[in-house]
Amino acid sequence: MLDIRVIRENPAAVEERLKSRGGDHWKLVAAVLACDEARRKAETDKQQLQNQRKTISKQIGMLKAKGEDTSPIEAEVRAINERITALDVRAEDAAAEQNGLLLNIPNLTHDACPAGADESANPVVREWSGKPDISAPRDHVELALHHGLINWDDGIRVAGSGFVVYRGRGARLERALINFLLDAQTANGYEEVNVPHLVKRECMEGTGQLPKFEDDMYGTDADENGINSLFLAPTAEVPVTNLYRDTILSEADLPVKLAAYTPCFRREAGSAGRDNKGIIRMHQFDKVELVQIVHPDHGFEVLEQLTGHAESILQKLGLHYRVIELCTGDIGFSSAKTYDIEVWAPGHGKYLEVSSCSCFTDYQARRMKLRFKDAEGKNRFPHTLNGSGTALPRLYVALLEQCQQADGSIRIPDALVPYFGSAEIA
């Protein structure tokens, strides 16, 4: 969440930065400040009453030493205690309301973030290699059905639409990609972790999925009010980043670099009709995620490195891709700066996002109460970053479509052959 001091010191600037995102989140700034003022006034009034009570208590001791009646003054102390209790409640209520508002305000984008209303304003930063020259390319659905790699009917029979079953060589290719991705990223210096696929509500709040995106998530263990306490992980970002929730690291612990494979679960509410052909958009999909926790002086520098680590996967596989930077109107809720890596899918004739790499500054760290102790012994909030290293379905799509041969076979990239055990799918 945003630092209340930043909002307090320059609310107009914060409002302008939020307006660049579109929407009306900027309107919450005034409400946050009203709660902040109410909380601070209650705390100030409480402190004054405590001082008054202390003074009176001394008088009671002196009067008792003289044998005088102290009951009127003691009644005054009881009244002060009641007022202090009421102020405690008022301050707590204001703080809770303020926290709820802050949870609904997105991060401030980087000063150099491209301005724009939607994805049409996202500039292309770079491209790698060229588009493969394929005459009349087939899409991945046709290729997968032809080779018996994926069965859509099985997925619907077991779980409904938005789910598939990989079979035979299709399942082996998925497993080969997962192992290849993990090995490649641990070689880039990431520690592999295996994390739970269920996460607590506070973990989802910590990384910013809640409260804004609750309708897109699979919740479980709902209470009598319908509030879910557990969720199927929408991305490994949630359990991996939250490994350090409510902890204090030492500066020597930084950077923390973690990689994890998990299945990911998303309802994708409101996504009907959007890229739904084949396995491009599903309710369950595999992904290898990269997470870094770094010194706040290095967040945006590390973002460039992390994006390079995600790009290295596509380079090793020889797949054409491009990198775009998300504009202010398209960037994610918690992110300050984001690069999307889009891989070319010739069978579809378009680019598909296969990785999104973001620097969240201290936004997630504040929500999670994740801190580090600097050289002076001061507790500070680090920067958190994450990126897909990469998401499997669209990587799978691009591999099938870019590596298809004229005879209908699929060439397996050299880097993947040791994992898959064959140089082609014929």
C-alpha positions as CSV (number, residue, x, y, z in Angstrom):
1,M,0.0,0.0,0.0
2,L,1.0,3.6,-0.3
3,D,3.0,5.3,2.5
4,I,0.5,7.5,4.4
5,R,3.3,10.1,4.8
6,V,3.5,10.5,1.0
7,I,-0.2,11.1,0.8
8,R,-0.2,13.4,3.8
9,E,2.7,15.5,2.5
10,N,1.5,16.0,-1.1
11,P,-2.1,14.7,-1.7
12,A,-2.5,16.7,-4.9
13,A,0.5,15.0,-6.5
14,V,-0.7,11.6,-5.4
15,E,-4.1,12.3,-6.9
16,E,-2.6,13.4,-10.2
17,R,-0.5,10.2,-10.4
18,L,-3.5,8.1,-9.7
19,K,-5.6,9.9,-12.3
20,S,-3.0,8.9,-15.0
21,R,-4.1,5.2,-14.4
22,G,-7.7,6.0,-15.3
23,G,-10.7,5.3,-13.0
24,D,-11.6,7.0,-9.8
25,H,-9.1,5.7,-7.3
26,W,-7.8,9.2,-6.8
27,K,-11.1,10.1,-5.1
28,L,-10.1,7.9,-2.1
29,V,-7.2,10.2,-1.2
30,A,-9.5,12.7,0.5
31,A,-11.2,9.9,2.5
32,V,-7.9,8.5,3.6
33,L,-6.8,11.9,4.8
34,A,-10.0,12.4,6.7
35,C,-9.5,9.1,8.5
36,D,-5.9,10.0,9.2
37,E,-6.9,13.3,10.7
38,A,-9.6,11.7,12.8
39,R,-7.2,9.0,14.0
40,R,-4.4,11.5,14.9
41,K,-6.8,13.8,16.7
42,A,-8.2,10.9,18.8
43,E,-4.6,9.9,19.7
44,T,-3.7,13.5,20.6
45,D,-6.8,13.9,22.7
46,K,-6.0,10.6,24.4
47,Q,-2.5,11.6,25.2
48,Q,-3.7,14.9,26.7
49,L,-6.2,13.0,28.9
50,Q,-3.5,10.6,30.0
51,N,-1.3,13.5,31.1
52,Q,-4.3,14.9,32.9
53,R,-5.0,11.6,34.6
54,K,-1.3,11.3,35.7
55,T,-1.5,14.8,37.3
56,I,-4.7,14.0,39.1
57,S,-3.4,10.6,40.3
58,K,-0.5,12.4,42.0
59,Q,-3.0,14.7,43.7
60,I,-4.9,11.7,45.0
61,G,-1.8,10.2,46.5
62,M,-1.0,13.5,48.3
63,L,-4.6,13.9,49.6
64,K,-4.7,10.3,50.9
65,A,-1.4,11.0,52.7
66,K,-3.1,13.8,54.5
67,G,-6.2,11.7,55.3
68,E,-8.5,13.8,53.1
69,D,-11.5,12.5,51.1
70,T,-10.4,11.6,47.5
71,S,-13.7,10.2,46.2
72,P,-14.6,13.3,44.0
73,I,-11.2,13.2,42.3
74,E,-11.3,9.4,41.9
75,A,-14.7,9.8,40.2
76,E,-13.0,12.4,37.9
77,V,-10.3,9.8,37.0
78,R,-13.0,7.2,36.2
79,A,-14.6,9.6,33.8
80,I,-11.3,10.3,32.2
81,N,-10.7,6.5,31.8
82,E,-14.1,6.2,30.1
83,R,-13.2,9.0,27.7
84,I,-9.8,7.4,27.0
85,T,-11.5,4.1,26.2
86,A,-13.9,5.9,23.8
87,L,-11.0,7.6,22.1
88,D,-9.2,4.3,21.7
89,V,-12.2,2.9,19.9
90,R,-12.5,6.0,17.8
91,A,-8.8,5.8,16.8
92,E,-9.0,2.1,16.1
93,D,-12.1,2.6,13.9
94,A,-10.5,5.4,12.0
95,A,-7.3,3.3,11.5
96,A,-9.2,0.3,10.3
97,E,-11.2,2.4,7.8
98,Q,-8.0,4.1,6.6
99,N,-6.3,0.7,6.1
100,G,-9.3,-0.5,4.1
101,L,-9.2,2.5,1.9
102,L,-5.4,2.2,1.4
103,L,-5.9,-1.5,0.3
104,N,-8.1,-0.2,-2.5
105,I,-5.6,2.4,-3.8
106,P,-3.2,1.2,-6.5
107,N,0.5,1.8,-6.5
108,L,1.9,5.0,-8.0
109,T,3.5,4.4,-11.4
110,H,7.1,5.2,-12.1
111,D,7.8,8.7,-13.2
112,A,8.9,7.5,-16.7
113,C,6.0,5.1,-17.2
114,P,4.5,5.7,-20.7
115,A,1.3,7.7,-20.5
116,G,-1.7,6.2,-22.1
117,A,-5.3,5.0,-21.5
118,D,-5.1,1.4,-22.6
119,E,-2.9,-1.3,-24.2
120,S,-2.8,0.5,-27.5
121,A,-0.4,3.0,-25.9
122,N,2.1,0.3,-24.8
123,P,5.4,1.0,-26.7
124,V,7.5,-1.9,-28.0
125,V,10.9,-1.8,-26.2
126,R,12.7,-4.5,-28.3
127,E,12.3,-7.6,-30.4
128,W,14.4,-10.7,-30.5
129,S,15.1,-12.7,-33.7
130,G,12.7,-12.7,-36.6
131,K,9.3,-14.3,-37.2
132,P,9.7,-17.8,-38.6
133,D,8.9,-18.2,-42.3
134,I,6.0,-20.7,-42.2
135,S,3.7,-21.1,-45.2
136,A,0.0,-21.5,-44.1
137,P,0.8,-22.1,-40.4
138,R,-1.6,-24.3,-38.4
139,D,-2.7,-23.2,-35.0
140,H,-1.8,-25.1,-31.8
141,V,-5.3,-26.6,-31.6
142,E,-5.0,-28.3,-34.9
143,L,-1.4,-29.4,-34.2
144,A,-2.3,-30.7,-30.7
145,L,-5.3,-32.7,-32.0
146,H,-3.3,-34.1,-34.9
147,H,-0.6,-35.4,-32.6
148,G,-2.9,-36.4,-29.7
149,L,-1.2,-34.0,-27.3
150,I,-4.2,-32.3,-25.6
151,N,-7.7,-33.5,-25.0
152,W,-10.3,-30.8,-24.5
153,D,-13.2,-33.2,-24.1
154,D,-11.5,-34.9,-21.2
155,G,-10.9,-31.6,-19.4
156,I,-14.6,-30.6,-19.8
157,R,-15.7,-34.1,-18.6
158,V,-13.6,-33.8,-15.4
159,A,-13.8,-30.1,-14.5
160,G,-15.7,-28.1,-17.1
161,S,-14.8,-25.6,-19.7
162,G,-11.4,-23.8,-19.2
163,F,-9.6,-27.0,-18.3
164,V,-7.7,-29.5,-20.5
165,V,-5.9,-32.8,-20.2
166,Y,-2.4,-33.3,-21.6
167,R,-1.9,-36.8,-22.8
168,G,1.1,-38.9,-23.8
169,R,3.8,-36.9,-25.5
170,G,1.7,-33.7,-24.8
171,A,2.0,-34.4,-21.0
172,R,5.7,-35.2,-21.4
173,L,6.3,-31.9,-23.3
174,E,4.6,-30.0,-20.5
175,R,6.7,-31.7,-17.9
176,A,9.8,-31.2,-20.0
177,L,9.1,-27.5,-20.2
178,I,8.6,-27.2,-16.4
179,N,11.9,-28.9,-15.6
180,F,13.7,-26.9,-18.3
181,L,12.3,-23.6,-16.9
182,L,13.3,-24.5,-13.3
183,D,16.8,-25.5,-14.3
184,A,17.3,-22.4,-16.4
185,Q,16.2,-20.1,-13.6
186,T,18.1,-21.7,-10.8
187,A,21.2,-21.3,-13.1
188,N,20.3,-17.6,-13.1
189,G,20.8,-17.6,-9.3
190,Y,17.3,-18.3,-8.0
191,E,16.6,-20.7,-5.2
192,E,14.0,-23.2,-6.1
193,V,11.1,-23.5,-3.6
194,N,8.1,-25.7,-3.5
195,V,5.2,-23.9,-1.9
196,P,1.5,-24.7,-0.9
197,H,-1.1,-24.2,-3.6
198,L,-3.5,-22.9,-1.0
199,V,-2.9,-19.4,0.5
200,K,-4.5,-17.5,3.3
201,R,-6.6,-14.4,2.7
202,E,-4.0,-12.1,4.3
203,C,-1.4,-13.4,1.8
204,M,-3.7,-12.5,-1.1
205,E,-4.1,-9.0,0.4
206,G,-0.3,-8.8,0.9
207,T,0.5,-9.1,-2.8
208,G,-2.5,-7.1,-3.9
209,Q,-4.9,-9.7,-5.4
210,L,-7.4,-8.8,-2.7
211,P,-9.7,-7.0,-2.3
212,K,-9.8,-5.8,-5.9
213,F,-9.7,-9.1,-7.8
214,E,-11.6,-11.4,-5.5
215,D,-14.2,-12.3,-8.2
216,D,-11.4,-13.7,-10.3
217,M,-10.1,-16.0,-7.6
218,Y,-11.1,-19.5,-6.4
219,G,-12.0,-19.1,-2.7
220,T,-12.7,-21.8,-0.1
221,D,-13.6,-22.1,3.5
222,A,-16.1,-19.3,3.4
223,D,-17.6,-18.1,6.7
224,E,-21.2,-17.4,7.5
225,N,-20.8,-14.0,5.7
226,G,-19.4,-15.6,2.6
227,I,-15.8,-14.3,3.3
228,N,-13.2,-16.8,2.1
229,S,-10.3,-17.5,4.3
230,L,-8.3,-19.7,1.8
231,F,-7.8,-19.4,-1.9
232,L,-6.3,-21.5,-4.6
233,A,-3.1,-19.7,-5.6
234,P,-3.7,-17.6,-8.7
235,T,0.1,-17.4,-9.2
236,A,3.2,-18.5,-7.3
237,E,3.9,-14.8,-6.6
238,V,1.4,-15.0,-3.7
239,P,2.9,-17.9,-1.6
240,V,6.5,-17.2,-2.6
241,T,6.5,-13.5,-1.8
242,N,4.5,-14.1,1.4
243,L,7.2,-16.5,2.7
244,Y,8.6,-13.3,4.2
245,R,5.3,-11.7,5.4
246,D,5.6,-10.0,8.8
247,T,9.3,-10.6,9.0
248,I,12.4,-8.5,9.4
249,L,15.4,-9.4,7.2
250,S,18.9,-8.1,7.6
251,E,20.4,-6.0,4.8
252,A,22.9,-8.9,4.3
253,D,19.9,-11.2,3.4
254,L,19.2,-9.1,0.3
255,P,18.7,-9.8,-2.5
256,V,16.3,-12.7,-2.0
257,K,15.9,-14.6,-5.3
258,L,13.3,-17.4,-5.5
259,A,11.8,-19.5,-8.3
260,A,8.8,-21.8,-8.0
261,Y,6.6,-24.0,-10.2
262,T,2.9,-24.1,-9.3
263,P,-0.4,-24.7,-11.0
264,C,-2.3,-21.5,-11.1
265,F,-6.1,-21.1,-10.7
266,R,-8.1,-18.1,-11.9
267,R,-11.8,-17.8,-12.7
268,E,-11.0,-15.1,-15.2
269,A,-14.4,-13.4,-14.5
270,G,-15.6,-11.4,-17.4
271,S,-13.1,-12.9,-19.8
272,A,-15.6,-14.8,-22.0
273,G,-14.7,-14.4,-25.7
274,R,-11.2,-13.1,-25.0
275,D,-8.5,-15.3,-26.5
276,N,-10.4,-18.4,-25.5
277,K,-9.3,-20.7,-28.4
278,G,-7.4,-23.7,-27.2
279,I,-5.1,-23.2,-24.2
280,I,-4.5,-19.5,-24.5
281,R,-6.7,-18.6,-21.5
282,M,-7.6,-21.3,-19.0
283,H,-8.8,-21.6,-15.4
284,Q,-5.9,-23.8,-14.4
285,F,-2.4,-23.5,-15.9
286,D,1.2,-24.2,-15.0
287,K,3.8,-21.5,-14.4
288,V,7.3,-21.0,-13.2
289,E,7.5,-17.7,-11.2
290,L,10.4,-15.5,-10.3
291,V,10.4,-13.4,-7.1
292,Q,13.0,-11.0,-5.9
293,I,13.2,-9.0,-2.7
294,V,15.8,-6.2,-3.0
295,H,17.2,-3.1,-1.4
296,P,15.0,-0.1,-2.4
297,D,17.9,1.6,-4.1
298,H,18.1,-1.2,-6.7
299,G,14.4,-2.1,-7.5
300,F,14.2,-0.7,-11.0
301,E,17.7,-1.8,-11.9
302,V,16.9,-5.4,-10.8
303,L,13.7,-5.2,-12.9
304,E,15.8,-5.0,-16.0
305,Q,17.8,-8.1,-14.9
306,L,14.7,-10.1,-14.0
307,T,13.1,-9.3,-17.3
308,G,16.3,-10.5,-19.0
309,H,16.0,-13.8,-17.0
310,A,12.5,-14.3,-18.4
311,E,13.7,-13.4,-21.9
312,S,16.5,-15.9,-21.7
313,I,14.0,-18.8,-21.8
314,L,12.6,-17.8,-25.2
315,Q,16.1,-17.2,-26.5
316,K,17.3,-20.6,-25.4
317,L,14.2,-22.1,-27.2
318,G,14.8,-19.9,-30.3
319,L,11.3,-18.4,-30.2
320,H,10.7,-14.9,-31.7
321,Y,9.3,-12.5,-29.1
322,R,9.0,-8.8,-28.3
323,V,9.1,-6.8,-25.1
324,I,6.6,-4.0,-24.4
325,E,6.3,-1.6,-21.5
326,L,2.9,-1.1,-20.0
327,C,1.5,2.4,-20.0
328,T,-0.2,4.1,-17.1
329,G,-3.7,3.0,-18.1
330,D,-2.7,-0.7,-18.6
331,I,-0.3,-1.4,-15.8
332,G,-1.2,-3.7,-13.0
333,F,-2.8,-2.6,-9.7
334,S,0.2,-3.1,-7.5
335,S,3.0,-2.4,-10.0
336,A,5.1,0.8,-10.5
337,K,6.7,-0.4,-13.7
338,T,6.0,-3.5,-15.9
339,Y,7.4,-5.1,-19.0
340,D,5.3,-7.7,-20.8
341,I,7.1,-10.3,-22.9
342,E,5.0,-11.4,-25.9
343,V,5.8,-14.5,-27.9
344,W,4.8,-14.8,-31.6
345,A,2.1,-17.3,-32.4
346,P,2.1,-17.7,-36.2
347,G,-1.0,-20.0,-36.2
348,H,-3.0,-17.2,-34.6
349,G,-1.1,-14.4,-36.4
350,K,-0.5,-12.4,-33.2
351,Y,1.7,-12.0,-30.1
352,L,0.7,-13.7,-26.8
353,E,1.8,-12.5,-23.4
354,V,4.0,-15.2,-21.9
355,S,5.6,-13.2,-19.0
356,S,4.9,-10.0,-17.1
357,C,7.8,-8.6,-15.1
358,S,7.1,-5.9,-12.5
359,C,8.7,-3.8,-9.8
360,F,6.2,-3.1,-7.0
361,T,8.5,-0.7,-5.1
362,D,7.6,-1.0,-1.4
363,Y,3.9,-1.3,-2.1
364,Q,3.6,-5.1,-1.4
365,A,6.2,-4.9,1.4
366,R,4.0,-2.4,3.3
367,R,0.9,-4.6,2.9
368,M,2.9,-7.7,4.1
369,K,4.8,-5.9,6.9
370,L,8.0,-7.1,5.2
371,R,11.0,-5.1,6.4
372,F,14.8,-5.2,6.6
373,K,17.2,-3.7,9.1
374,D,19.7,-1.4,7.4
375,A,23.3,-0.7,8.4
376,E,22.2,2.0,10.8
377,G,19.8,-0.4,12.5
378,K,16.7,1.2,11.0
379,N,13.8,-0.9,9.8
380,R,13.0,-0.2,6.2
381,F,10.7,-1.6,3.5
382,P,12.4,-3.4,0.6
383,H,11.3,-3.5,-3.0
384,T,9.6,-6.6,-4.3
385,L,9.6,-7.8,-7.9
386,N,8.2,-10.8,-9.8
387,G,8.0,-12.1,-13.3
388,S,6.8,-15.2,-15.0
389,G,9.7,-17.3,-15.9
390,T,7.5,-18.3,-17.8
391,A,3.8,-19.2,-18.1
392,L,3.4,-22.6,-19.7
393,P,0.2,-22.5,-21.9
394,R,1.3,-19.7,-24.2
395,L,4.9,-20.9,-24.3
396,Y,3.4,-24.3,-25.3
397,V,1.3,-22.6,-28.0
398,A,4.3,-20.7,-29.4
399,L,6.6,-23.7,-29.4
400,L,4.0,-25.8,-31.3
401,E,3.3,-23.0,-33.8
402,Q,6.8,-21.7,-34.3
403,C,8.4,-25.1,-34.5
404,Q,5.9,-26.7,-36.8
405,Q,7.4,-28.2,-40.0
406,A,6.0,-28.5,-43.5
407,D,5.2,-32.2,-43.1
408,G,3.2,-31.5,-39.9
409,S,5.8,-32.6,-37.4
410,I,7.0,-30.4,-34.6
411,R,10.7,-29.8,-34.1
412,I,11.8,-29.8,-30.4
413,P,14.3,-27.0,-29.7
414,D,17.8,-28.3,-29.0
415,A,17.8,-26.9,-25.4
416,L,14.7,-28.9,-24.7
417,V,15.7,-32.2,-26.3
418,P,17.5,-33.6,-23.2
419,Y,14.3,-33.0,-21.1
420,F,11.8,-34.3,-23.7
421,G,13.9,-37.2,-24.9
422,S,13.3,-36.7,-28.6
423,A,14.2,-34.1,-31.3
424,E,10.7,-34.0,-32.8
425,I,7.0,-34.9,-32.5
426,A,6.2,-36.8,-35.7
